[in-house]
Amino acid sequence: MSTTESVVYYDVEDDFAVEPPGPVRAWVRRGGLSTLVFALPMLVIFGVFSWLPIVNSVVMSFQRTNLVAPAKWVGWANFAYVLNDPLLPTAIGNTLWFAVLALLIGYPLPLVVAVLMSEVRRFRGLYSALAYLPVVVPPVVSVLLWKFFYDASPTGVFNTILGWVGLGPYPWIQDADWAMPSLVLAATWAGAGGTIIIYLAALTSVPPELYEAAEIDGAGIWRKIWHVTMPHLRGVLLITLILQVIATAQVFLEPYLFTNGGPANATLTVLLLIYNYAFANSLGGNYGAATALSLMLAIFLAIMSIVYFRLTRSWSEE
Amino acid sequence: MKPTTRGLALGLASVIGAVSLAACAGGQAPAPVAPASPTQDEKVTISVVSLLPGSEQAAIDAFNAQVKEFEAANPNITIEPQEYEWKATTFAAQLAGGTLPDVFEIPFTDAKTLIQNQQIANLDAQFKTLPYADKFNENILNAGKGDDGQVYAIPAKNVYGVGLHYNRKLFEKAGLDPNKAPTTWDEVRTDAAAIAKVAPGVAGYMQMTQNATGGWQLVANTYAHGGRVQTANPDGSFTSTLNNDGTKAALQMLKDMRWTDNSMGSNFMFDWSSINQAFAAGKVAMYTSGSDVFTSLVQTNGVKPETYGLGAMPQSDSPDAGVLTGGTMAAMAADATDAQKNAAIKWIDFFYLRKLVDKDRAIADAKTLAANKQPVGTPVLPMFNRAQWEENQTWIKDYINVPLDQMTGYTDTMFDLKLVGEPSRSTQEIYKLLDTVVQTVLTKKDANIDELLTKANNQAQALLDQQG
């Protein structure tokens, strides 16, 4: 009796118990639907504003269009155009030059500052705030400010200051040879704060007893830095290095605002060239060439990023 | 450099380009242009070019007064003033992105290609409603006509000849006669050196170098030396002649002033607005630009009128020497509606043109400007003909407040010198190639002018061939 009753009961009240649940229902039961609903706005926004434009630009790199008349398929013509453009080697060379200068000036400087700051005991917060302050200044504002400082006349701000110690006047951004180092200097000032904070955080992870042990062994400050601090920063240094290389490959703001690629194309970078292809012509840009070069740069940066992920993985596994 | 998480996004840089490009890709094809008869009643709002960004309050007040007057006469039209400066390097992006005012301004040189590309609207029906439509100088009007003979862009605002602008105060300081503008390039060179000597940090003479304006002014300088930068062939093709003797002479002069005399100061990156700024600030003693630039020097840069002088573009002995002339046209984006176009033509008539041909309107306009202490009477070239232009000058005689006696160097010869239009093909692109040439000459001591021009000429020819 009771068995019969229980069978009836299950039949009437609960289908699921009789048949095994389907995969969709199981997915819904596990909360998949609500996850999807929550994720949907993000997916739509990401799809419409990120992936759709990316796909469109890949398509556009094989077309000739002025965004008004219907686009024409041109095969690899845009890529051929870009690769034959005499300005491309100039732009790549300038971008590499920027990267090298940034490595020479911009890479070691934050490290030195961070190590020095970690050594001081008093006013540490003040120093941190001062070091980070330039990062807070909007980039356009800082560029315009530096542009003013870089006035090449003897009465310019930097030239006046350097004149007090008998140096200069220097041409700064008004000279093809000086322009790029000047840009790197300003970019370093603007960006060093963020890196300094990263290094400072990494420095706190160095166990103090290692310094004490080194001191007992008679190590001075430089030997402590070289034998204790640096090995602990190795991983962070590697990451910041690769991130910097990727960031410098994309340098746009400084050359665009300081010199617009001049003087005489001395600061024309790859990204500025892309911008110029697309937007600098008053009669409608060469959007095909711009997207073609964008695509090539994207592939290059993707390779860089893979290297980055490989390296960071091996670092975190150590 | 700041290594940041930027690097994590694969190829973010390219994505920036890609996103901005593709975001524009959704732009719609222009609606078929159907001339319509203007209607009176429909309520419509149009945005129009007001003044340059950063203009002084008095200039804004004067403009607003004109808007009020227009709206009172046309109650169905609302005007939205929008600050605007045409720049070769931003115009295309603004047009594609739809951020231009409804009625915007373009240089003569660009209209034909914009029409071919179907990027600007057909305003023919509206243009024909102007009572003086048939009185325009045909050459000027032609710049805004399509292959179909219809009017797409309407001459507006100005027709200029390039002149030599100079700072009278710096002339006096150097012991030069401020009432005597240099009339030859040798005099320009001597005067520049004299000024640079007594005023350290000041450029005795400077030229624009950036954003296609470097090429624009080098071509003006080329014409002044009797050269031309492109020639039309009987078969319809064009030949680039950037390596002509006039351009070489113009560049050699810059090279000598820069590296031998050191009379060009120490800043060499200027475009139209930044050289105006430097001139008004007394950092540049002489430069060449459109004859009408005084108005924006006053409205935007606060130049002191008593320091300003305008001379004719110095001409070489060559029989081909001439003055570069150009100007501004009013146009609308291809997707403008008929109601907008009908409103726009009324605004173009009211703001730009009627004051040139109608006595009452000329006086009313001059009165408003003068009351707001805005320049009246800045020298421009006639849009219709010389007789009409002279008549117009007599109408507004009482309101002219610009120091015309300091501009006689230009006005005395403005109808005598040969006027030469800008190169008609790939103009702005060729100007940009020449930017690089001018910048190189001014920033690299060992620059080889012949080599630079040969290289630029090959590139320019490729552009011309591409355009067919």
Interface residues (C-beta under 8 A of the other chain):
Chain A: F49 S50 L52 P53 I54 N56 S57 V58 M60 T65 N66 L67 V68 A69 P70 P86 A102 G106 Y107 V135 D151 A152 S153 P154 T155 G156 P169 P171 I173 Q174 D175 A176 V184 A187 T188 A190 G191 A192 G193 G194 T195 I239 T240 L241 I242 L243 Q244 I246 A247 T248 A249 Q250 F252 T259 N260 G262 P263 A264 N265 A266 L271 I274 Y275 A278 F279 A280 N281 S282 L283 G284 G285 Y287 A290 T291 L293 S294 L295 L297 A298 I299 F300 L301 A302 M304 S305 Y308
Chain B: M1 K2 P3 T4 T5 R6 G7 L8 L10 G11 L12 A13 S14 V15 I16 G17 A18 V19 S20 L21 A22 A23 C24 A25 G27 A29 P30 W86 K87 A88 T89 T90 F91 A92 A93 L95 A96 I106 D110 T113 L114 N117 Q118 Q119 P200 G201 T209 Q210 N211 A212 G265 S266 N267 F268 M269 K283 A334 Q428 E429 K432 D435 T436 Q439 T440 L442 T443 K444 K455 Q459
